[in-house]
Amino acid sequence: MAVRAPRALVLRALGLGDLLTALPALRALRRDLPGWRLTLAVPRAIAPIALLGGAADDIFPARGLGPLPPPDGPVELAVNLHGSGPRSHRLLRSLRPGRLIAFAHPDVPGVDGPAWDPAEHEVARWCRLVAAHGFDADPADLDLPRPPVASPAPGAVVIHPGAGYPSRCWPAERYGAVAAALRAQGHRVVVTGGAGEAAAARRVAVLGGMGPGGDLSGRTGPLQLAALVARARLVICGDTGVAHLATAYRTPSVVLFGPTPPALWGPPPDRPRHQVLWSGRRGDPRGLEPDPGLLEISPEHVAEAAARALERLEGGTRDEPSARGRDRRGGLPRLAPVRGPAGPRYLGGLPGQPADGVDPYHRPPAAPERLHVPEA
């Protein structure tokens, strides 16, 4: 009779960028629980990326903090990589796990975890949580393998105009101006987006003179999107999951931040291919109009950053880890948890927060702002 493997269930039922920033913590769990079955509760739309990352054995479809269907057997360990609590803590406790790993919360007694730090970088946060319970997490373990599908536009400059809220969306007219400038320089440019972003993507394509073949919105599933970013020459986008894909594939990127400073979600400082533009002004991350600080970023700013990125690429410079920092997987440097100002290029202020979701491009509007508003 076969011996049943103990099961660990990890909750991260958010979006693409949320998943990718949790990869180092997830991989620590996978690596340090040999012989266990690790199940990851994520939205079905991004399940292929979760499996591609090699951090789970199977997927438990989940979205947000809705009720979870009963798993097929007991859960020996539940891990909350979703939020600060208390709702996510209670949701996992409803599965009656043998043990719960989560941040301490005053409304959920008996959770033996570290304190939540709202000023902490998202990658470092989850690494710290699992490290407090004995798991060896490496914040630099962010890379993804290339997916087993072809890119729909290898070598193109990829523009992704969408984001989770209007306050984080740079105007389509400005993206179109950047696209037109890049095309005038001889670069192939394509635009991406979820089905709900088709109108904005179409406007970027029209203003950029791309023609119908340049608009890929609604035509790429998660693996096709990953392949597109992995083989892209450059990615230009806002604070959304596509920015994290660019980090995961070390694809040069220009990332525009608006109401939220990039200190909490930005790319690692040892990867200078990723340039972050931010005015230094905070605003409403859930606003219904483009953030005033985001509007301070001009098409000229973005075009100049894109030119720098492309010149660096043509010069053959790569983001290679130093020999001193290589880890046991042979490629990535070990970094201390990142807090506060980090290193790409800014218009002003601090460095990251992409927020995104189930599209699989960005977070659905119902999701909480975990970093600034506690769970109800």
C-alpha positions as a LaTeX table, in Angstrom:
\begin{tabular}{lrrr}
\hline
Residue & $x$ (\AA) & $y$ (\AA) & $z$ (\AA) \\
\hline
Met1 & 0.00 & 0.00 & 0.00 \\
Ala2 & 1.42 & 3.37 & $-1.03$ \\
Val3 & 2.25 & 5.79 & 1.76 \\
Arg4 & 0.43 & 9.10 & 1.43 \\
Ala5 & 2.72 & 12.13 & 1.21 \\
Pro6 & 2.01 & 14.91 & 3.73 \\
Arg7 & 0.44 & 17.95 & 2.16 \\
Ala8 & 1.30 & 21.64 & 2.36 \\
Leu9 & $-1.27$ & 24.09 & 0.96 \\
Val10 & $-0.07$ & 27.62 & 0.15 \\
Leu11 & $-2.51$ & 30.49 & $-0.43$ \\
Arg12 & $-1.54$ & 33.19 & $-2.96$ \\
Ala13 & $-4.88$ & 33.74 & $-4.69$ \\
Leu14 & $-3.98$ & 37.05 & $-6.31$ \\
Gly15 & $-2.41$ & 38.01 & $-9.61$ \\
Leu16 & 0.54 & 37.39 & $-11.86$ \\
Gly17 & 2.91 & 39.88 & $-10.23$ \\
Asp18 & 1.90 & 38.67 & $-6.77$ \\
Leu19 & 2.74 & 35.12 & $-7.80$ \\
Leu20 & 6.12 & 36.06 & $-9.25$ \\
Thr21 & 7.17 & 38.06 & $-6.18$ \\
Ala22 & 6.32 & 35.07 & $-3.99$ \\
Leu23 & 8.41 & 32.62 & $-6.05$ \\
Pro24 & 11.48 & 32.77 & $-3.78$ \\
Ala25 & 9.39 & 31.89 & $-0.71$ \\
Leu26 & 7.48 & 29.21 & $-2.62$ \\
Arg27 & 10.68 & 27.65 & $-3.89$ \\
Ala28 & 12.09 & 27.59 & $-0.36$ \\
Leu29 & 9.04 & 25.62 & 0.79 \\
Arg30 & 9.30 & 23.25 & $-2.17$ \\
Arg31 & 13.03 & 22.71 & $-1.64$ \\
Asp32 & 12.90 & 22.25 & 2.13 \\
Leu33 & 9.86 & 19.95 & 2.20 \\
Pro34 & 11.17 & 16.92 & 0.28 \\
Gly35 & 8.63 & 14.17 & 0.04 \\
Trp36 & 5.70 & 16.52 & 0.64 \\
Arg37 & 2.93 & 17.33 & $-1.81$ \\
Leu38 & 2.89 & 21.10 & $-2.23$ \\
Thr39 & $-0.41$ & 22.52 & $-3.45$ \\
Leu40 & $-0.66$ & 26.17 & $-4.46$ \\
Ala41 & $-4.01$ & 27.98 & $-4.25$ \\
Val42 & $-3.95$ & 30.53 & $-7.08$ \\
Pro43 & $-6.39$ & 31.74 & $-9.74$ \\
Arg44 & $-6.85$ & 29.24 & $-12.53$ \\
Ala45 & $-5.79$ & 31.84 & $-15.13$ \\
Ile46 & $-2.21$ & 31.99 & $-13.86$ \\
Ala47 & $-1.86$ & 28.31 & $-12.94$ \\
Pro48 & 0.37 & 27.60 & $-15.98$ \\
Ile49 & 2.88 & 30.21 & $-14.77$ \\
Ala50 & 2.78 & 28.77 & $-11.25$ \\
Leu51 & 3.60 & 25.30 & $-12.56$ \\
Leu52 & 6.24 & 26.71 & $-14.91$ \\
Gly53 & 7.97 & 28.22 & $-11.88$ \\
Gly54 & 8.49 & 24.78 & $-10.39$ \\
Ala55 & 7.24 & 25.79 & $-6.97$ \\
Ala56 & 4.24 & 23.48 & $-6.66$ \\
Asp57 & 3.16 & 19.95 & $-7.44$ \\
Asp58 & $-0.43$ & 20.87 & $-8.20$ \\
Ile59 & $-2.86$ & 23.78 & $-8.26$ \\
Phe60 & $-5.91$ & 24.42 & $-6.11$ \\
Pro61 & $-8.00$ & 26.96 & $-8.11$ \\
Ala62 & $-8.81$ & 29.95 & $-5.91$ \\
Arg63 & $-9.53$ & 33.63 & $-6.38$ \\
Gly64 & $-9.26$ & 36.22 & $-3.66$ \\
Leu65 & $-10.60$ & 35.28 & $-0.25$ \\
Gly66 & $-13.69$ & 33.40 & $-1.36$ \\
Pro67 & $-14.48$ & 30.03 & 0.23 \\
Leu68 & $-12.07$ & 27.26 & $-0.67$ \\
Pro69 & $-13.50$ & 23.90 & $-1.74$ \\
Pro70 & $-12.48$ & 21.07 & 0.57 \\
Pro71 & $-9.15$ & 19.54 & $-0.45$ \\
Asp72 & $-8.95$ & 15.84 & $-1.23$ \\
Gly73 & $-7.42$ & 14.85 & 2.06 \\
Pro74 & $-5.96$ & 16.41 & 5.18 \\
Val75 & $-3.67$ & 19.44 & 5.09 \\
Glu76 & $-0.71$ & 19.04 & 7.42 \\
Leu77 & 0.64 & 22.53 & 6.76 \\
Ala78 & $-1.08$ & 25.70 & 5.54 \\
Val79 & 1.00 & 28.72 & 4.52 \\
Asn80 & $-0.45$ & 32.20 & 4.12 \\
Leu81 & 1.48 & 34.00 & 1.38 \\
His82 & $-1.67$ & 35.98 & 0.57 \\
Gly83 & $-1.89$ & 38.79 & 3.10 \\
Ser84 & $-1.62$ & 40.18 & 6.59 \\
Gly85 & $-4.83$ & 38.65 & 7.95 \\
Pro86 & $-7.24$ & 38.25 & 9.53 \\
Arg87 & $-9.51$ & 37.00 & 6.70 \\
Ser88 & $-6.83$ & 34.99 & 4.94 \\
His89 & $-5.75$ & 33.43 & 8.25 \\
Arg90 & $-9.32$ & 32.37 & 9.02 \\
Leu91 & $-9.81$ & 31.02 & 5.52 \\
Leu92 & $-6.82$ & 28.71 & 5.91 \\
Arg93 & $-7.85$ & 27.73 & 9.42 \\
Ser94 & $-11.18$ & 26.58 & 7.98 \\
Leu95 & $-9.22$ & 23.75 & 6.33 \\
Arg96 & $-8.17$ & 22.56 & 9.81 \\
Pro97 & $-4.47$ & 22.30 & 9.02 \\
Gly98 & $-2.07$ & 20.68 & 11.42 \\
Arg99 & $-0.01$ & 23.88 & 11.41 \\
Leu100 & $-0.43$ & 27.41 & 10.03 \\
Ile101 & 2.44 & 29.65 & 8.90 \\
Ala102 & 1.32 & 33.28 & 8.75 \\
Phe103 & 2.09 & 36.73 & 10.06 \\
Ala104 & 0.90 & 37.47 & 13.57 \\
His105 & $-2.40$ & 39.31 & 13.77 \\
Pro106 & $-4.14$ & 40.60 & 16.93 \\
Asp107 & $-7.54$ & 39.36 & 15.75 \\
Val108 & $-6.32$ & 35.81 & 15.18 \\
Pro109 & $-4.76$ & 34.49 & 18.39 \\
Gly110 & $-2.46$ & 31.52 & 18.33 \\
Val111 & $-0.63$ & 32.38 & 15.11 \\
Asp112 & 3.06 & 32.19 & 15.97 \\
Gly113 & 4.49 & 34.38 & 13.24 \\
Pro114 & 6.55 & 37.54 & 12.82 \\
Ala115 & 4.99 & 40.99 & 12.69 \\
Trp116 & 3.73 & 42.41 & 9.40 \\
Asp117 & 5.85 & 45.30 & 8.10 \\
Pro118 & 3.97 & 47.57 & 5.65 \\
Ala119 & 7.22 & 49.22 & 4.49 \\
Glu120 & 8.85 & 45.95 & 3.41 \\
His121 & 9.63 & 44.97 & $-0.16$ \\
Glu122 & 7.13 & 42.36 & $-1.32$ \\
Val123 & 9.77 & 39.75 & $-2.18$ \\
Ala124 & 11.57 & 40.21 & 1.13 \\
Arg125 & 8.31 & 40.05 & 3.08 \\
Trp126 & 7.45 & 36.48 & 2.15 \\
Cys127 & 11.05 & 35.33 & 2.37 \\
Arg128 & 11.15 & 36.68 & 5.93 \\
Leu129 & 7.93 & 34.89 & 6.84 \\
Val130 & 9.11 & 31.45 & 5.73 \\
Ala131 & 12.63 & 32.07 & 7.07 \\
Ala132 & 11.12 & 32.69 & 10.51 \\
His133 & 9.87 & 29.10 & 10.34 \\
Gly134 & 13.17 & 27.59 & 9.26 \\
Phe135 & 12.94 & 27.68 & 5.46 \\
Asp136 & 16.00 & 28.91 & 3.55 \\
Ala137 & 14.60 & 31.53 & 1.17 \\
Asp138 & 16.69 & 33.43 & $-1.38$ \\
Pro139 & 15.14 & 36.79 & $-2.41$ \\
Ala140 & 17.09 & 36.67 & $-5.69$ \\
Asp141 & 15.46 & 33.42 & $-6.83$ \\
Leu142 & 13.12 & 35.20 & $-9.25$ \\
Asp143 & 14.01 & 33.78 & $-12.66$ \\
Leu144 & 11.59 & 31.67 & $-14.70$ \\
Pro145 & 12.40 & 29.04 & $-17.33$ \\
Arg146 & 11.16 & 29.83 & $-20.80$ \\
Pro147 & 7.73 & 28.34 & $-21.52$ \\
Pro148 & 7.34 & 25.49 & $-24.01$ \\
Val149 & 5.52 & 27.68 & $-26.54$ \\
Ala150 & 6.68 & 30.07 & $-29.25$ \\
Ser151 & 6.63 & 33.83 & $-28.89$ \\
Pro152 & 4.06 & 35.51 & $-31.15$ \\
Ala153 & 6.53 & 38.36 & $-31.81$ \\
Pro154 & 10.15 & 37.44 & $-31.03$ \\
Gly155 & 12.50 & 40.40 & $-30.85$ \\
Ala156 & 9.72 & 43.00 & $-30.63$ \\
Val157 & 9.39 & 45.91 & $-28.24$ \\
Val158 & 6.36 & 45.03 & $-26.10$ \\
Ile159 & 4.09 & 47.79 & $-24.78$ \\
His160 & 1.53 & 46.86 & $-22.12$ \\
Pro161 & $-0.70$ & 49.86 & $-21.30$ \\
Gly162 & $-3.01$ & 48.21 & $-18.76$ \\
Ala163 & $-2.96$ & 48.15 & $-14.97$ \\
Gly164 & $-5.32$ & 47.18 & $-12.18$ \\
Tyr165 & $-6.83$ & 50.65 & $-11.67$ \\
Pro166 & $-7.15$ & 53.76 & $-13.86$ \\
Ser167 & $-4.86$ & 55.72 & $-11.52$ \\
Arg168 & $-2.01$ & 53.42 & $-12.56$ \\
Cys169 & $-2.68$ & 53.62 & $-16.30$ \\
Trp170 & $-0.51$ & 56.02 & $-18.29$ \\
Pro171 & $-2.61$ & 57.45 & $-21.15$ \\
Ala172 & $-2.88$ & 55.35 & $-24.31$ \\
Glu173 & $-2.08$ & 58.46 & $-26.36$ \\
Arg174 & 1.31 & 58.69 & $-24.67$ \\
Tyr175 & 2.09 & 55.03 & $-25.18$ \\
Gly176 & 1.10 & 55.53 & $-28.81$ \\
Ala177 & 3.56 & 58.41 & $-29.16$ \\
Val178 & 6.35 & 56.26 & $-27.73$ \\
Ala179 & 5.40 & 53.40 & $-30.06$ \\
Ala180 & 5.49 & 55.71 & $-33.08$ \\
Ala181 & 8.93 & 57.01 & $-32.10$ \\
Leu182 & 10.31 & 53.50 & $-31.69$ \\
Arg183 & 8.86 & 52.38 & $-35.00$ \\
Ala184 & 10.41 & 55.41 & $-36.69$ \\
Gln185 & 13.76 & 54.14 & $-35.42$ \\
Gly186 & 13.15 & 50.78 & $-37.07$ \\
His187 & 11.97 & 48.74 & $-34.09$ \\
Arg188 & 9.11 & 46.29 & $-34.31$ \\
Val189 & 6.51 & 47.19 & $-31.66$ \\
Val190 & 3.52 & 45.18 & $-30.41$ \\
Val191 & 0.94 & 45.97 & $-27.75$ \\
Thr192 & $-0.57$ & 43.51 & $-25.26$ \\
Gly193 & $-3.44$ & 43.49 & $-22.82$ \\
Gly194 & $-6.25$ & 41.46 & $-21.40$ \\
Ala195 & $-9.62$ & 41.22 & $-23.04$ \\
Gly196 & $-10.84$ & 44.15 & $-20.95$ \\
Glu197 & $-8.02$ & 46.35 & $-22.19$ \\
Ala198 & $-8.67$ & 45.90 & $-25.90$ \\
Ala199 & $-9.83$ & 49.48 & $-26.47$ \\
Ala200 & $-6.70$ & 51.00 & $-24.92$ \\
Ala201 & $-4.44$ & 48.55 & $-26.74$ \\
Arg202 & $-6.18$ & 49.24 & $-30.05$ \\
Arg203 & $-5.68$ & 52.99 & $-29.58$ \\
Val204 & $-1.97$ & 52.49 & $-28.84$ \\
Ala205 & $-1.65$ & 50.33 & $-31.96$ \\
Val206 & $-3.45$ & 52.87 & $-34.16$ \\
Leu207 & $-1.53$ & 55.88 & $-32.84$ \\
Gly208 & 1.72 & 53.95 & $-33.05$ \\
Gly209 & 1.04 & 52.99 & $-36.66$ \\
Met210 & 1.37 & 49.28 & $-35.93$ \\
Gly211 & $-1.49$ & 47.97 & $-38.00$ \\
Pro212 & $-3.76$ & 45.09 & $-36.93$ \\
Gly213 & $-0.86$ & 42.65 & $-36.57$ \\
Gly214 & 0.68 & 44.76 & $-33.83$ \\
Asp215 & $-2.30$ & 44.50 & $-31.47$ \\
Leu216 & $-2.02$ & 41.25 & $-29.47$ \\
Ser217 & $-4.54$ & 42.21 & $-26.79$ \\
Gly218 & $-6.81$ & 39.34 & $-25.79$ \\
Arg219 & $-4.80$ & 36.96 & $-27.98$ \\
Thr220 & $-2.14$ & 35.70 & $-25.56$ \\
Gly221 & $-2.73$ & 33.20 & $-22.79$ \\
Pro222 & $-0.37$ & 33.16 & $-19.80$ \\
Leu223 & 2.28 & 30.97 & $-21.43$ \\
Gln224 & 2.16 & 32.92 & $-24.70$ \\
Leu225 & 2.53 & 36.14 & $-22.73$ \\
Ala226 & 5.52 & 34.69 & $-20.88$ \\
Ala227 & 7.09 & 33.61 & $-24.17$ \\
Leu228 & 6.47 & 37.05 & $-25.66$ \\
Val229 & 8.19 & 38.80 & $-22.75$ \\
Ala230 & 11.02 & 36.25 & $-22.61$ \\
Arg231 & 11.88 & 36.86 & $-26.27$ \\
Ala232 & 11.15 & 40.60 & $-26.29$ \\
Arg233 & 13.79 & 43.19 & $-27.03$ \\
Leu234 & 12.28 & 45.60 & $-24.51$ \\
Val235 & 9.13 & 45.82 & $-22.35$ \\
Ile236 & 7.43 & 49.15 & $-21.58$ \\
Cys237 & 4.59 & 49.01 & $-19.04$ \\
Gly238 & 3.13 & 50.29 & $-15.80$ \\
Asp239 & 3.15 & 48.73 & $-12.35$ \\
Thr240 & 1.58 & 45.44 & $-13.32$ \\
Gly241 & 2.42 & 41.76 & $-13.67$ \\
Val242 & 4.12 & 42.13 & $-17.03$ \\
Ala243 & 6.86 & 44.14 & $-15.29$ \\
His244 & 7.56 & 41.12 & $-13.08$ \\
Leu245 & 7.71 & 38.84 & $-16.10$ \\
Ala246 & 10.39 & 41.13 & $-17.51$ \\
Thr247 & 12.32 & 40.76 & $-14.25$ \\
Ala248 & 11.85 & 36.99 & $-14.29$ \\
Tyr249 & 13.29 & 36.75 & $-17.82$ \\
Arg250 & 15.88 & 39.52 & $-17.41$ \\
Thr251 & 14.28 & 41.27 & $-20.36$ \\
Pro252 & 15.13 & 45.00 & $-20.49$ \\
Ser253 & 12.20 & 47.07 & $-19.27$ \\
Val254 & 10.98 & 50.59 & $-18.63$ \\
Val255 & 8.37 & 50.56 & $-15.86$ \\
Leu256 & 6.15 & 53.56 & $-15.07$ \\
Phe257 & 4.97 & 54.04 & $-11.49$ \\
Gly258 & 2.21 & 56.40 & $-10.45$ \\
Pro259 & 0.38 & 56.71 & $-7.13$ \\
Thr260 & 2.42 & 54.09 & $-5.28$ \\
Pro261 & 6.19 & 54.36 & $-4.83$ \\
Pro262 & 8.25 & 51.62 & $-6.41$ \\
Ala263 & 10.10 & 50.84 & $-3.14$ \\
Leu264 & 7.77 & 47.99 & $-2.30$ \\
Trp265 & 7.54 & 46.10 & $-5.60$ \\
Gly266 & 10.45 & 47.22 & $-7.76$ \\
Pro267 & 12.96 & 45.07 & $-9.63$ \\
Pro268 & 16.11 & 43.96 & $-7.79$ \\
Pro269 & 18.87 & 46.57 & $-7.64$ \\
Asp270 & 21.39 & 44.17 & $-9.20$ \\
Arg271 & 19.48 & 44.10 & $-12.49$ \\
Pro272 & 20.14 & 47.46 & $-14.15$ \\
Arg273 & 18.32 & 46.43 & $-17.32$ \\
His274 & 15.09 & 47.41 & $-15.54$ \\
Gln275 & 14.54 & 51.18 & $-15.44$ \\
Val276 & 11.84 & 52.55 & $-13.15$ \\
Leu277 & 10.28 & 55.97 & $-13.74$ \\
Trp278 & 8.43 & 57.67 & $-10.88$ \\
Ser279 & 7.67 & 61.31 & $-10.16$ \\
Gly280 & 8.14 & 60.90 & $-6.41$ \\
Arg281 & 4.50 & 61.76 & $-5.69$ \\
Arg282 & 2.12 & 59.42 & $-3.88$ \\
Gly283 & $-1.56$ & 59.23 & $-4.69$ \\
Asp284 & $-4.62$ & 57.01 & $-4.59$ \\
Pro285 & $-3.67$ & 53.55 & $-5.93$ \\
Arg286 & $-7.36$ & 52.84 & $-6.53$ \\
Gly287 & $-8.22$ & 56.12 & $-8.17$ \\
Leu288 & $-10.55$ & 56.31 & $-11.13$ \\
Glu289 & $-8.41$ & 58.81 & $-13.07$ \\
Pro290 & $-4.74$ & 58.71 & $-14.07$ \\
Asp291 & $-2.64$ & 59.76 & $-11.10$ \\
Pro292 & $-1.21$ & 63.31 & $-11.33$ \\
Gly293 & 2.25 & 62.02 & $-10.50$ \\
Leu294 & 2.04 & 59.43 & $-13.24$ \\
Leu295 & 1.06 & 62.18 & $-15.68$ \\
Glu296 & 4.30 & 64.00 & $-14.85$ \\
Ile297 & 6.08 & 61.27 & $-16.81$ \\
Ser298 & 6.20 & 62.44 & $-20.40$ \\
Pro299 & 6.56 & 60.44 & $-23.62$ \\
Glu300 & 10.02 & 62.03 & $-23.90$ \\
His301 & 11.01 & 60.56 & $-20.51$ \\
Val302 & 9.91 & 57.11 & $-21.61$ \\
Ala303 & 11.47 & 57.36 & $-25.05$ \\
Glu304 & 14.79 & 58.43 & $-23.51$ \\
Ala305 & 14.71 & 55.53 & $-21.04$ \\
Ala306 & 13.86 & 53.12 & $-23.87$ \\
Ala307 & 16.77 & 54.46 & $-25.92$ \\
Arg308 & 19.15 & 53.89 & $-23.00$ \\
Ala309 & 17.88 & 50.35 & $-22.55$ \\
Leu310 & 18.24 & 49.52 & $-26.23$ \\
Glu311 & 21.72 & 51.05 & $-26.41$ \\
Arg312 & 22.76 & 48.94 & $-23.42$ \\
Leu313 & 21.36 & 45.85 & $-25.10$ \\
Glu314 & 23.13 & 46.58 & $-28.38$ \\
Gly315 & 26.34 & 47.06 & $-26.42$ \\
Gly316 & 26.05 & 43.50 & $-25.19$ \\
Thr317 & 25.80 & 44.37 & $-21.50$ \\
Arg318 & 23.91 & 41.77 & $-19.48$ \\
Asp319 & 22.66 & 41.59 & $-15.91$ \\
Glu320 & 24.99 & 38.85 & $-14.72$ \\
Pro321 & 25.32 & 37.93 & $-11.04$ \\
Ser322 & 28.66 & 38.45 & $-9.37$ \\
Ala323 & 30.78 & 35.43 & $-8.55$ \\
Arg324 & 30.63 & 36.33 & $-4.85$ \\
Gly325 & 26.86 & 36.14 & $-4.81$ \\
Arg326 & 26.14 & 32.96 & $-6.75$ \\
Asp327 & 23.83 & 30.56 & $-4.95$ \\
Arg328 & 23.67 & 26.79 & $-5.07$ \\
Arg329 & 21.52 & 26.89 & $-8.19$ \\
Gly330 & 24.50 & 28.39 & $-9.97$ \\
Gly331 & 23.06 & 31.63 & $-11.28$ \\
Leu332 & 21.47 & 34.13 & $-8.90$ \\
Pro333 & 23.10 & 36.32 & $-6.27$ \\
Arg334 & 21.96 & 36.13 & $-2.67$ \\
Leu335 & 20.60 & 39.52 & $-1.67$ \\
Ala336 & 19.71 & 40.91 & 1.69 \\
Pro337 & 15.99 & 41.72 & 1.99 \\
Val338 & 15.36 & 44.87 & $-0.03$ \\
Arg339 & 13.90 & 47.85 & 1.81 \\
Gly340 & 13.65 & 51.45 & 0.82 \\
Pro341 & 15.60 & 53.00 & $-2.03$ \\
Ala342 & 16.97 & 50.48 & $-4.49$ \\
Gly343 & 18.80 & 51.01 & $-7.66$ \\
Pro344 & 17.24 & 51.36 & $-11.12$ \\
Arg345 & 16.59 & 54.77 & $-12.66$ \\
Tyr346 & 13.99 & 57.14 & $-11.23$ \\
Leu347 & 12.57 & 60.53 & $-12.01$ \\
Gly348 & 12.53 & 61.12 & $-8.28$ \\
Gly349 & 11.83 & 59.59 & $-4.89$ \\
Leu350 & 11.94 & 56.00 & $-3.81$ \\
Pro351 & 11.98 & 52.76 & $-5.70$ \\
Gly352 & 8.34 & 49.42 & $-6.69$ \\
Gln353 & 4.75 & 48.57 & $-6.61$ \\
Pro354 & 3.23 & 46.75 & $-9.44$ \\
Ala355 & $-0.15$ & 45.46 & $-8.50$ \\
Asp356 & $-1.86$ & 43.08 & $-10.82$ \\
Gly357 & $-4.25$ & 40.21 & $-11.13$ \\
Val358 & $-6.15$ & 37.40 & $-12.61$ \\
Asp359 & $-6.55$ & 38.65 & $-16.16$ \\
Pro360 & $-3.70$ & 37.21 & $-16.06$ \\
Tyr361 & $-2.35$ & 40.74 & $-16.34$ \\
His362 & $-3.52$ & 42.56 & $-13.23$ \\
Arg363 & $-5.49$ & 42.30 & $-10.01$ \\
Pro364 & $-9.29$ & 42.42 & $-10.18$ \\
Pro365 & $-10.79$ & 45.52 & $-8.56$ \\
Ala366 & $-12.23$ & 43.59 & $-5.62$ \\
Ala367 & $-8.82$ & 42.60 & $-4.25$ \\
Pro368 & $-7.59$ & 44.46 & $-1.16$ \\
Glu369 & $-4.56$ & 46.71 & $-1.08$ \\
Arg370 & $-2.66$ & 44.41 & 1.22 \\
Leu371 & 0.27 & 46.74 & 1.76 \\
His372 & $-1.68$ & 49.76 & 2.93 \\
Val373 & $-5.14$ & 48.63 & 4.01 \\
Pro374 & $-5.46$ & 45.69 & 6.45 \\
Glu375 & $-7.78$ & 42.85 & 5.55 \\
Ala376 & $-11.30$ & 43.29 & 6.89 \\
\hline
\end{tabular}
